[in-house]
Amino acid sequence: MVVAFRTRQTADVSMAAACAGILLIVSGTVVAVVGLQRLLANESCIVVRADGIAVQRKELEDFVAWDDVEVIRAAERSIVVARRDGTALTVGDRKFGGKDAKVLAPELDAVRRKAAFRLLG
């Protein structure tokens, strides 16, 4: 037989438990909203397209055609897209799709090599 917590306690204990429950619900909601806001404030992505690679950061978007990319490599905690004209596009200090720069850069460079042979859709 199951008996509820509230029916076996005094009125003071029931009131304290109800207040604690309400406080936990409200504080959990506030923590979730603040955490998501902080997460979404640093929104950026790497878009791999058939014609090139695009990097979107906040309101800015940089696009480099595959023909203009010399190599894509990892440098410390960022990804560097080296262009044939000697300039470079550095993609920030964060993970994309759960992968850090040392894992993602070789995968992006493999896509660049496939694009050089026109193997992308």
N, C-alpha and C positions, 0 to 999 in steps of 0.2 A: 504494500500500500504506500502510495506517494503522498506526502503532505507538504504543502507549500511552506516556504520559509516564513512568509509574512504571518501566517495563522498561528505559529508557535512562539512569536516574539511579542514583546510589549509594544505599545504605541510609539514610544521614543526610539526604539531600535528600528521599527518599521519606517519611521520618518527619516531617520539617518540613512538607512539603506536606499530609500527612494531618492533622497538628495544626492547621495553618492552616485547612483545610477544616472540621474539627469546630468550631473557634472561630467561624468565620463562620456556620455553621448555628445554633449556640447563640445568638450575639449577635443574629442576625437575628430569631430567635423572640422573644427578650426585647424587642427594640425594637418588634416588631409588637404584642405583648401590652400593653406599657406605653402605646404610642400609641393603641390601641383603648380601653383603660381611660380614658385622658384624654379621648378623644372622647365616650365614652358617659357620662362623669360629668356633662356639660353637656347632658343630653338634654331637649329641648323640641320641641314641635310646635304648629302651627296647624291646627285642624280646621275646615273649612268645611262646615257642614251646611245642610240645607234650612230649618231653623228658627232658625239663628244661627251665631255663630262661637265656637269654644272654643279656649282657649289652655292647653296643658298644659306645666307646668314642674316637673320632678322629681315630687313627690307632689301638687302643687297643680294645680287645674283651675279656670279662670275661664270662665264662659259668658255671652255677651251675645246676647240675641235680636235678630234683624234689626230689629224694630220699635223697639228701644231705641237703635239705633246712629244717630248723627247723620252722621258722616263717618269715613272711615278715611284717614289721611294719614301721610306719612313725616316724621319729625323727626330730623335728623342721621342716625344709624345705627340708629334704632329705628322701630317701627310704632306709631302711636297710634290706638286705637279710641275716638273721642269719643262719649260717651253723650248722650242728649237731656237728662238731668238735670244735666249740667254736669261730671260726673266723667269720668275717662278711664282706659283700660286701656293700659298701655305694654308692648309686647312687645320683649324684649331686643335686645341688641347682637350679632346674629349673622345668618347667611344661612339661609334656608329653601329647600330644593330648589335650591340653587345661586344663588338670587336674593337680592339685598340689599334693604333697606327701600325704596329709591327706585324699584325695579322692582316689588316685590311689593305695596306699598300701593295704587297705582292699580288693580291687578288685583283686589284684595280689595274696593275701593270699587265697581268695576264689578259684582261679584257682589252687593254690598249694594243697588245700584240695581235689579238684576234681581229681587232678593227683594222689593223694594218693590212691584213689579208682579206678584208671585206667579208669576214665570217659572221658579223653581227647583222641581225634581221633588218 
